């Protein structure tokens, strides 16, 4: 898969790509006033605005449609800002191309539908335009990769992913749970693919945007897409997660932008020392885990011999109660310990199941 680096077509060097603009283009005045103030923030390189809004229920604000593309043309001419819009089908894509939009993005709902992604890919065949692909609503890495591959197969090389978080049924302070590990797994699978974070949709609340933005930069993400509205209190969609241009400027100026590496040889040597220590500890951990696995196998054989069930509720409850207490005594977070116990228990069940099924 050929993917061109961001600094070959939009950013300079390794600076993060900052994308900003309203959730939805509502009026010509709103778009132009917001763009004027964002233009004064020199780090903002792309102006975003939703033209078609995929709402969960009908009769909500569903975007102004093609008319908004004309407004974006005015943004390009008057403020020399590049523009980006979401496209959800072939018709959207054709209209965005017709009106000279600079960058397209595929939204979370569309990413989850291979038919729609393929429709867009077919329109883009032979077109040289950057395309961003947001993660699907649900935490399905293969679905995300599949959408990226479909767009890549159409000949698009200016590609990036947008991490906007995932729907989560449990209790969480976020609108969409970050599940950073999935974005990092995507980076591991496609190391040349830039990943931009969308703190607005992860947060759902402007109070969390700075925290999420900093975390994204700390993890080495290549940019941020943050929603900004001239007057968020009257926004027709997602009012709670939009910042005024002034608030966005302040937020961006207070973020810490980190490098992926250092030219300082003392830093490199010290880091290597730390990593060597980690290597030794990991080797010890793996040997301990192997010993634990051997005991689990013996337990499985013993249960099989005596016709005892694999899952023992009382024993599992005992582990869940005791291990966090042990961890707390030595300063380990209980949540961290519970996750490890869950993984070990799942593997124990798997090993014993295999033993039970052996003839």
C-alpha positions as a LaTeX table, in Angstrom:
\begin{tabular}{lrrr}
\hline
Residue & $x$ (\AA) & $y$ (\AA) & $z$ (\AA) \\
\hline
Unk1 & 0.00 & 0.00 & 0.00 \\
Unk2 & 1.56 & 3.29 & $-1.13$ \\
Unk3 & 1.01 & 6.10 & 1.39 \\
Unk4 & 2.61 & 9.51 & 1.05 \\
Unk5 & 3.79 & 11.26 & 4.22 \\
Unk6 & 1.78 & 14.28 & 5.40 \\
Unk7 & 4.76 & 16.58 & 4.99 \\
Unk8 & 4.85 & 15.85 & 1.25 \\
Unk9 & 1.40 & 17.31 & 0.61 \\
Unk10 & 0.09 & 19.45 & 3.46 \\
Unk11 & 2.31 & 20.01 & 6.52 \\
Unk12 & 5.91 & 21.06 & 6.96 \\
Unk13 & 8.49 & 18.70 & 8.43 \\
Unk14 & 6.86 & 16.66 & 11.20 \\
Unk15 & 4.53 & 19.34 & 12.62 \\
Unk16 & 1.08 & 18.04 & 13.61 \\
Unk17 & $-1.72$ & 18.68 & 11.15 \\
Unk18 & $-4.39$ & 20.85 & 12.78 \\
Unk19 & $-7.88$ & 20.70 & 11.28 \\
Unk20 & $-10.61$ & 22.98 & 12.64 \\
Unk21 & $-14.04$ & 24.30 & 11.79 \\
Unk22 & $-17.68$ & 23.89 & 12.71 \\
Unk23 & $-19.42$ & 20.58 & 13.11 \\
Unk24 & $-21.85$ & 21.77 & 10.46 \\
Unk25 & $-21.93$ & 24.58 & 7.94 \\
Unk26 & $-25.13$ & 26.39 & 8.94 \\
Unk27 & $-25.08$ & 29.77 & 7.19 \\
Unk28 & $-22.68$ & 31.61 & 4.91 \\
Unk29 & $-22.07$ & 34.20 & 7.63 \\
Unk30 & $-21.30$ & 31.55 & 10.28 \\
Unk31 & $-18.86$ & 29.76 & 7.98 \\
Unk32 & $-17.04$ & 32.91 & 6.91 \\
Unk33 & $-16.78$ & 34.43 & 10.40 \\
Unk34 & $-15.43$ & 31.17 & 11.82 \\
Unk35 & $-12.97$ & 30.78 & 8.94 \\
Unk36 & $-11.74$ & 34.36 & 9.35 \\
Unk37 & $-10.78$ & 33.76 & 12.98 \\
Unk38 & $-9.32$ & 30.31 & 12.32 \\
Unk39 & $-7.21$ & 31.78 & 9.52 \\
Unk40 & $-5.48$ & 33.89 & 12.17 \\
Unk41 & $-4.37$ & 30.69 & 13.97 \\
Unk42 & $-1.32$ & 29.90 & 11.88 \\
Unk43 & $-1.17$ & 26.26 & 12.92 \\
Unk44 & $-4.62$ & 25.54 & 11.44 \\
Unk45 & $-4.02$ & 24.09 & 7.96 \\
Unk46 & $-7.45$ & 22.70 & 7.06 \\
Unk47 & $-10.94$ & 24.15 & 7.49 \\
Unk48 & $-13.56$ & 21.47 & 8.16 \\
Unk49 & $-17.33$ & 21.76 & 7.96 \\
Unk50 & $-20.07$ & 19.19 & 7.75 \\
Unk51 & $-22.19$ & 19.68 & 4.63 \\
Unk52 & $-24.21$ & 16.49 & 4.93 \\
Unk53 & $-24.87$ & 15.44 & 8.52 \\
Unk54 & $-25.74$ & 11.77 & 9.15 \\
Unk55 & $-28.11$ & 12.19 & 12.10 \\
Unk56 & $-29.32$ & 9.29 & 14.23 \\
Unk57 & $-32.95$ & 10.40 & 14.00 \\
Unk58 & $-34.85$ & 12.30 & 11.29 \\
Unk59 & $-35.94$ & 15.93 & 11.65 \\
Unk60 & $-32.59$ & 16.88 & 13.16 \\
Unk61 & $-30.26$ & 19.28 & 11.34 \\
Unk62 & $-28.99$ & 17.19 & 8.43 \\
Unk63 & $-26.77$ & 19.80 & 6.79 \\
Unk64 & $-27.29$ & 22.42 & 4.09 \\
Unk65 & $-26.12$ & 20.21 & 1.24 \\
Unk66 & $-24.50$ & 21.42 & $-1.96$ \\
Unk67 & $-25.01$ & 25.11 & $-1.11$ \\
Unk68 & $-22.45$ & 24.71 & 1.68 \\
Unk69 & $-19.82$ & 23.67 & $-0.86$ \\
Unk70 & $-20.17$ & 27.10 & $-2.47$ \\
Unk71 & $-19.51$ & 28.69 & 0.92 \\
Unk72 & $-16.36$ & 26.59 & 1.28 \\
Unk73 & $-15.18$ & 27.87 & $-2.08$ \\
Unk74 & $-15.47$ & 31.37 & $-0.62$ \\
Unk75 & $-13.34$ & 30.25 & 2.34 \\
Unk76 & $-10.66$ & 29.03 & $-0.07$ \\
Unk77 & $-10.66$ & 32.29 & $-2.06$ \\
Unk78 & $-10.92$ & 34.80 & 0.78 \\
Unk79 & $-8.68$ & 33.18 & 3.40 \\
Unk80 & $-6.49$ & 30.84 & 1.35 \\
Unk81 & $-7.52$ & 27.98 & 3.63 \\
Unk82 & $-7.75$ & 24.43 & 2.34 \\
Unk83 & $-11.10$ & 22.76 & 2.99 \\
Unk84 & $-12.30$ & 19.30 & 3.95 \\
Unk85 & $-15.77$ & 17.74 & 4.10 \\
Unk86 & $-17.31$ & 14.39 & 4.96 \\
Unk87 & $-18.66$ & 12.31 & 2.07 \\
Unk88 & $-20.94$ & 9.35 & 2.71 \\
Unk89 & $-21.75$ & 8.12 & $-0.77$ \\
Unk90 & $-20.90$ & 8.46 & $-4.46$ \\
Unk91 & $-23.11$ & 11.52 & $-5.00$ \\
Unk92 & $-21.50$ & 13.43 & $-2.12$ \\
Unk93 & $-18.07$ & 12.57 & $-3.52$ \\
Unk94 & $-18.91$ & 13.74 & $-7.02$ \\
Unk95 & $-20.30$ & 17.04 & $-5.73$ \\
Unk96 & $-17.29$ & 17.66 & $-3.45$ \\
Unk97 & $-14.93$ & 17.05 & $-6.37$ \\
Unk98 & $-17.03$ & 19.29 & $-8.65$ \\
Unk99 & $-16.75$ & 22.19 & $-6.18$ \\
Unk100 & $-13.02$ & 21.78 & $-5.61$ \\
Unk101 & $-12.92$ & 20.59 & $-2.00$ \\
Unk102 & $-9.25$ & 19.97 & $-1.11$ \\
Unk103 & $-9.57$ & 16.93 & 1.17 \\
Unk104 & $-12.34$ & 14.38 & 1.70 \\
Unk105 & $-13.07$ & 12.40 & 4.82 \\
Unk106 & $-15.15$ & 9.28 & 5.30 \\
Unk107 & $-17.17$ & 9.29 & 8.51 \\
Unk108 & $-17.52$ & 6.57 & 11.13 \\
Unk109 & $-20.95$ & 5.41 & 9.98 \\
Unk110 & $-19.77$ & 5.08 & 6.37 \\
Unk111 & $-16.54$ & 3.29 & 7.29 \\
Unk112 & $-18.69$ & 0.56 & 8.81 \\
Unk113 & $-20.42$ & $-0.07$ & 5.47 \\
Unk114 & $-18.12$ & $-1.64$ & 2.84 \\
Unk115 & $-20.72$ & $-1.06$ & 0.10 \\
Unk116 & $-20.68$ & 2.71 & 0.70 \\
Unk117 & $-16.89$ & 2.84 & 0.95 \\
Unk118 & $-16.57$ & 0.97 & $-2.34$ \\
Unk119 & $-19.00$ & 3.42 & $-3.99$ \\
Unk120 & $-16.75$ & 6.29 & $-2.93$ \\
Unk121 & $-13.61$ & 4.41 & $-4.00$ \\
Unk122 & $-15.07$ & 3.85 & $-7.47$ \\
Unk123 & $-15.71$ & 7.59 & $-7.90$ \\
Unk124 & $-12.16$ & 8.37 & $-6.73$ \\
Unk125 & $-10.46$ & 6.03 & $-9.20$ \\
Unk126 & $-7.95$ & 8.12 & $-11.14$ \\
Unk127 & $-8.43$ & 11.21 & $-8.92$ \\
Unk128 & $-5.49$ & 12.70 & $-7.00$ \\
Unk129 & $-7.05$ & 13.94 & $-3.75$ \\
Unk130 & $-6.26$ & 13.30 & $-0.07$ \\
Unk131 & $-8.74$ & 11.12 & 1.84 \\
Unk132 & $-9.08$ & 10.63 & 5.60 \\
Unk133 & $-10.89$ & 7.56 & 6.94 \\
Unk134 & $-12.45$ & 7.73 & 10.40 \\
Unk135 & $-12.64$ & 4.60 & 12.52 \\
Unk136 & $-15.97$ & 2.71 & 12.42 \\
Unk137 & $-18.42$ & 3.33 & 15.25 \\
Unk138 & $-17.74$ & $-0.07$ & 16.78 \\
Unk139 & $-14.28$ & $-1.28$ & 17.75 \\
Unk140 & $-13.54$ & $-3.35$ & 14.65 \\
Unk141 & $-9.96$ & $-2.85$ & 13.49 \\
Unk142 & $-10.36$ & $-5.05$ & 10.42 \\
Unk143 & $-13.34$ & $-2.99$ & 9.23 \\
Unk144 & $-11.22$ & 0.17 & 9.57 \\
Unk145 & $-8.31$ & $-1.40$ & 7.68 \\
Unk146 & $-10.70$ & $-2.71$ & 5.02 \\
Unk147 & $-12.02$ & 0.81 & 4.32 \\
Unk148 & $-8.46$ & 2.13 & 4.07 \\
Unk149 & $-7.55$ & $-0.67$ & 1.66 \\
Unk150 & $-10.59$ & 0.03 & $-0.56$ \\
Unk151 & $-9.63$ & 3.69 & $-0.92$ \\
Unk152 & $-5.99$ & 2.76 & $-1.46$ \\
Unk153 & $-6.96$ & 0.26 & $-4.16$ \\
Unk154 & $-8.64$ & 3.08 & $-6.08$ \\
Unk155 & $-5.21$ & 4.72 & $-6.46$ \\
Unk156 & $-5.36$ & 7.24 & $-3.60$ \\
Unk157 & $-1.92$ & 7.63 & $-1.99$ \\
Unk158 & $-2.55$ & 10.71 & 0.19 \\
Unk159 & $-4.19$ & 8.77 & 2.99 \\
Unk160 & $-4.66$ & 9.23 & 6.72 \\
Unk161 & $-6.81$ & 7.66 & 9.42 \\
Unk162 & $-8.86$ & 9.64 & 11.93 \\
Unk163 & $-9.28$ & 8.21 & 15.42 \\
Unk164 & $-12.58$ & 9.52 & 16.80 \\
Unk165 & $-13.26$ & 6.90 & 19.46 \\
Unk166 & $-15.73$ & 4.02 & 19.62 \\
Unk167 & $-19.27$ & 3.46 & 20.81 \\
Unk168 & $-19.18$ & 1.92 & 24.27 \\
Unk169 & $-22.21$ & 0.54 & 26.09 \\
Unk170 & $-20.67$ & 0.78 & 29.57 \\
Unk171 & $-20.24$ & 3.81 & 31.79 \\
Unk172 & $-17.61$ & 6.25 & 30.54 \\
Unk173 & $-16.92$ & 9.98 & 30.77 \\
Unk174 & $-16.39$ & 10.13 & 27.02 \\
Unk175 & $-18.94$ & 10.41 & 24.23 \\
Unk176 & $-16.92$ & 7.77 & 22.38 \\
Unk177 & $-14.41$ & 5.74 & 24.35 \\
Unk178 & $-10.86$ & 6.35 & 23.04 \\
Unk179 & $-9.62$ & 2.73 & 23.14 \\
Unk180 & $-6.18$ & 4.07 & 22.25 \\
Unk181 & $-4.86$ & 0.54 & 21.90 \\
Unk182 & $-6.86$ & 0.04 & 18.68 \\
Unk183 & $-5.38$ & 3.16 & 17.09 \\
Unk184 & $-1.90$ & 1.99 & 18.14 \\
Unk185 & $-2.58$ & $-1.45$ & 16.66 \\
Unk186 & $-3.55$ & 0.24 & 13.39 \\
Unk187 & $-0.24$ & 2.15 & 13.52 \\
Unk188 & 1.61 & $-1.11$ & 14.10 \\
Unk189 & $-0.18$ & $-2.77$ & 11.17 \\
Unk190 & 0.21 & 0.22 & 8.80 \\
Unk191 & 3.28 & 2.09 & 10.11 \\
Unk192 & 3.37 & 4.58 & 7.21 \\
Unk193 & $-0.25$ & 5.64 & 7.70 \\
Unk194 & $-0.66$ & 9.01 & 9.49 \\
Unk195 & $-3.25$ & 8.96 & 12.28 \\
Unk196 & $-5.08$ & 12.12 & 13.26 \\
Unk197 & $-7.10$ & 12.30 & 16.46 \\
Unk198 & $-10.59$ & 13.81 & 16.68 \\
Unk199 & $-10.79$ & 14.93 & 20.35 \\
Unk200 & $-14.19$ & 16.57 & 19.79 \\
Unk201 & $-15.99$ & 13.33 & 19.03 \\
Unk202 & $-14.08$ & 11.36 & 21.64 \\
Unk203 & $-14.91$ & 13.94 & 24.31 \\
Unk204 & $-18.43$ & 15.05 & 23.47 \\
Unk205 & $-17.67$ & 17.79 & 25.98 \\
Unk206 & $-15.38$ & 20.76 & 25.44 \\
Unk207 & $-13.97$ & 20.38 & 28.97 \\
Unk208 & $-12.23$ & 17.14 & 27.99 \\
Unk209 & $-10.80$ & 18.25 & 24.65 \\
Unk210 & $-7.46$ & 19.52 & 25.95 \\
Unk211 & $-6.82$ & 16.31 & 27.91 \\
Unk212 & $-7.65$ & 14.10 & 24.91 \\
Unk213 & $-5.60$ & 16.29 & 22.54 \\
Unk214 & $-2.52$ & 16.09 & 24.75 \\
Unk215 & $-2.88$ & 12.33 & 25.14 \\
Unk216 & $-3.07$ & 11.96 & 21.36 \\
Unk217 & 0.10 & 14.00 & 20.86 \\
Unk218 & 1.87 & 12.10 & 23.65 \\
Unk219 & 1.07 & 8.87 & 21.79 \\
Unk220 & 2.66 & 10.24 & 18.63 \\
Unk221 & $-0.45$ & 10.93 & 16.59 \\
Unk222 & 0.09 & 13.11 & 13.54 \\
Unk223 & $-2.53$ & 15.77 & 14.10 \\
Unk224 & $-5.83$ & 16.89 & 15.58 \\
Unk225 & $-9.30$ & 17.57 & 14.16 \\
Unk226 & $-11.13$ & 19.90 & 16.55 \\
Unk227 & $-14.57$ & 21.38 & 16.00 \\
Unk228 & $-14.76$ & 25.17 & 16.27 \\
Unk229 & $-17.84$ & 27.39 & 15.94 \\
Unk230 & $-18.15$ & 31.17 & 16.12 \\
Unk231 & $-20.90$ & 30.75 & 18.74 \\
Unk232 & $-21.13$ & 27.14 & 20.01 \\
Unk233 & $-24.11$ & 27.88 & 22.25 \\
Unk234 & $-26.38$ & 28.26 & 19.20 \\
Unk235 & $-24.80$ & 25.52 & 17.05 \\
Unk236 & $-27.36$ & 23.33 & 15.28 \\
Unk237 & $-25.39$ & 20.14 & 16.03 \\
Unk238 & $-22.91$ & 18.97 & 18.71 \\
Unk239 & $-22.94$ & 22.30 & 20.55 \\
Unk240 & $-21.32$ & 20.87 & 23.70 \\
Unk241 & $-18.15$ & 19.70 & 21.96 \\
Unk242 & $-17.34$ & 22.81 & 19.90 \\
Unk243 & $-14.85$ & 25.53 & 20.89 \\
Unk244 & $-14.82$ & 29.16 & 19.90 \\
Unk245 & $-11.82$ & 30.06 & 17.71 \\
Unk246 & $-10.38$ & 31.99 & 20.67 \\
Unk247 & $-10.67$ & 28.96 & 22.96 \\
Unk248 & $-9.13$ & 26.76 & 20.27 \\
Unk249 & $-6.18$ & 29.15 & 19.89 \\
Unk250 & $-5.56$ & 29.07 & 23.63 \\
Unk251 & $-5.83$ & 25.29 & 23.75 \\
Unk252 & $-3.36$ & 24.81 & 20.87 \\
Unk253 & $-0.87$ & 27.23 & 22.43 \\
Unk254 & $-0.91$ & 25.27 & 25.71 \\
Unk255 & $-0.34$ & 21.83 & 24.23 \\
Unk256 & 3.08 & 20.21 & 24.49 \\
Unk257 & 4.33 & 19.03 & 21.10 \\
Unk258 & 6.73 & 16.13 & 21.50 \\
Unk259 & 9.35 & 14.69 & 19.15 \\
Unk260 & 9.49 & 11.03 & 18.16 \\
Unk261 & 13.18 & 10.85 & 19.05 \\
Unk262 & 16.12 & 12.92 & 20.30 \\
Unk263 & 19.48 & 13.85 & 18.78 \\
Unk264 & 21.01 & 13.90 & 22.27 \\
Unk265 & 23.32 & 10.84 & 22.61 \\
Unk266 & 23.11 & 10.96 & 26.42 \\
Unk267 & 19.32 & 10.62 & 26.20 \\
Unk268 & 19.60 & 7.71 & 23.74 \\
Unk269 & 22.14 & 5.87 & 25.90 \\
Unk270 & 20.07 & 6.30 & 29.05 \\
Unk271 & 16.91 & 5.15 & 27.27 \\
Unk272 & 18.75 & 2.07 & 26.00 \\
Unk273 & 19.79 & 1.27 & 29.56 \\
Unk274 & 16.19 & 1.45 & 30.74 \\
Unk275 & 15.06 & $-0.75$ & 27.84 \\
Unk276 & 17.70 & $-3.36$ & 28.60 \\
Unk277 & 16.43 & $-3.56$ & 32.17 \\
Unk278 & 12.89 & $-3.99$ & 30.83 \\
Unk279 & 14.13 & $-6.77$ & 28.53 \\
Unk280 & 15.59 & $-8.65$ & 31.51 \\
Unk281 & 12.41 & $-8.22$ & 33.55 \\
Unk282 & 10.25 & $-9.36$ & 30.63 \\
Unk283 & 12.40 & $-12.47$ & 30.28 \\
Unk284 & 11.81 & $-13.25$ & 33.96 \\
Unk285 & 8.07 & $-12.62$ & 33.58 \\
Unk286 & 7.79 & $-14.96$ & 30.62 \\
Unk287 & 9.57 & $-17.73$ & 32.51 \\
Unk288 & 7.22 & $-17.23$ & 35.46 \\
Unk289 & 4.21 & $-17.33$ & 33.12 \\
Unk290 & 5.51 & $-20.56$ & 31.64 \\
Unk291 & 5.75 & $-22.09$ & 35.12 \\
Unk292 & 2.18 & $-20.94$ & 35.81 \\
Unk293 & 1.00 & $-22.51$ & 32.56 \\
Unk294 & 2.60 & $-25.81$ & 33.51 \\
Unk295 & 0.69 & $-25.82$ & 36.79 \\
Unk296 & $-2.56$ & $-24.94$ & 34.96 \\
Unk297 & $-2.01$ & $-27.96$ & 32.69 \\
Unk298 & $-1.55$ & $-30.19$ & 35.73 \\
Unk299 & $-4.74$ & $-28.78$ & 37.27 \\
Unk300 & $-6.60$ & $-29.44$ & 34.00 \\
Unk301 & $-5.45$ & $-33.06$ & 33.91 \\
Unk302 & $-6.35$ & $-33.53$ & 37.57 \\
Unk303 & $-9.86$ & $-32.10$ & 37.07 \\
Unk304 & $-10.37$ & $-34.28$ & 34.00 \\
Unk305 & $-9.31$ & $-37.37$ & 35.89 \\
Unk306 & $-11.82$ & $-36.63$ & 38.67 \\
Unk307 & $-14.63$ & $-35.34$ & 36.41 \\
Unk308 & $-14.56$ & $-31.80$ & 37.87 \\
Unk309 & $-15.79$ & $-28.70$ & 35.98 \\
Unk310 & $-13.25$ & $-26.29$ & 34.58 \\
Unk311 & $-14.76$ & $-23.08$ & 35.96 \\
Unk312 & $-14.74$ & $-22.87$ & 39.75 \\
Unk313 & $-16.69$ & $-19.80$ & 40.88 \\
Unk314 & $-15.46$ & $-19.78$ & 44.48 \\
Unk315 & $-11.83$ & $-19.96$ & 43.37 \\
Unk316 & $-12.33$ & $-17.18$ & 40.82 \\
Unk317 & $-13.99$ & $-14.94$ & 43.42 \\
Unk318 & $-11.09$ & $-15.61$ & 45.78 \\
Unk319 & $-8.61$ & $-14.49$ & 43.10 \\
Unk320 & $-10.60$ & $-11.35$ & 42.30 \\
Unk321 & $-10.74$ & $-10.40$ & 45.97 \\
Unk322 & $-7.17$ & $-11.24$ & 46.99 \\
Unk323 & $-5.01$ & $-10.09$ & 44.06 \\
Unk324 & $-6.02$ & $-6.41$ & 44.16 \\
Unk325 & $-5.24$ & $-6.40$ & 47.89 \\
Unk326 & $-1.82$ & $-7.91$ & 47.22 \\
Unk327 & $-1.26$ & $-5.36$ & 44.45 \\
Unk328 & $-2.24$ & $-2.44$ & 46.64 \\
Unk329 & 0.29 & $-3.46$ & 49.27 \\
Unk330 & 3.13 & $-3.13$ & 46.72 \\
Unk331 & 1.78 & 0.00 & 45.02 \\
Unk332 & 0.25 & $-1.50$ & 41.87 \\
Unk333 & $-3.04$ & $-0.04$ & 40.55 \\
Unk334 & $-5.96$ & $-2.38$ & 41.26 \\
Unk335 & $-7.48$ & $-1.81$ & 37.79 \\
Unk336 & $-4.21$ & $-2.90$ & 36.19 \\
Unk337 & $-4.12$ & $-6.01$ & 38.38 \\
Unk338 & $-7.72$ & $-6.92$ & 37.60 \\
Unk339 & $-7.01$ & $-6.77$ & 33.86 \\
Unk340 & $-4.01$ & $-9.06$ & 34.25 \\
Unk341 & $-6.04$ & $-11.50$ & 36.35 \\
Unk342 & $-8.78$ & $-11.53$ & 33.70 \\
Unk343 & $-6.26$ & $-12.34$ & 30.94 \\
Unk344 & $-4.64$ & $-15.09$ & 33.01 \\
Unk345 & $-8.02$ & $-16.57$ & 33.86 \\
Unk346 & $-9.12$ & $-16.59$ & 30.21 \\
Unk347 & $-5.93$ & $-18.40$ & 29.25 \\
Unk348 & $-6.40$ & $-20.86$ & 32.11 \\
Unk349 & $-9.92$ & $-21.66$ & 30.88 \\
Unk350 & $-8.62$ & $-22.11$ & 27.33 \\
Unk351 & $-5.83$ & $-24.50$ & 28.39 \\
Unk352 & $-8.11$ & $-26.60$ & 30.59 \\
Unk353 & $-10.78$ & $-26.74$ & 27.86 \\
Unk354 & $-8.23$ & $-28.16$ & 25.42 \\
Unk355 & $-7.22$ & $-30.78$ & 27.96 \\
Unk356 & $-10.85$ & $-31.75$ & 28.62 \\
Unk357 & $-11.46$ & $-32.15$ & 24.87 \\
Unk358 & $-8.49$ & $-34.44$ & 24.35 \\
Unk359 & $-9.42$ & $-38.08$ & 23.84 \\
\hline
\end{tabular}
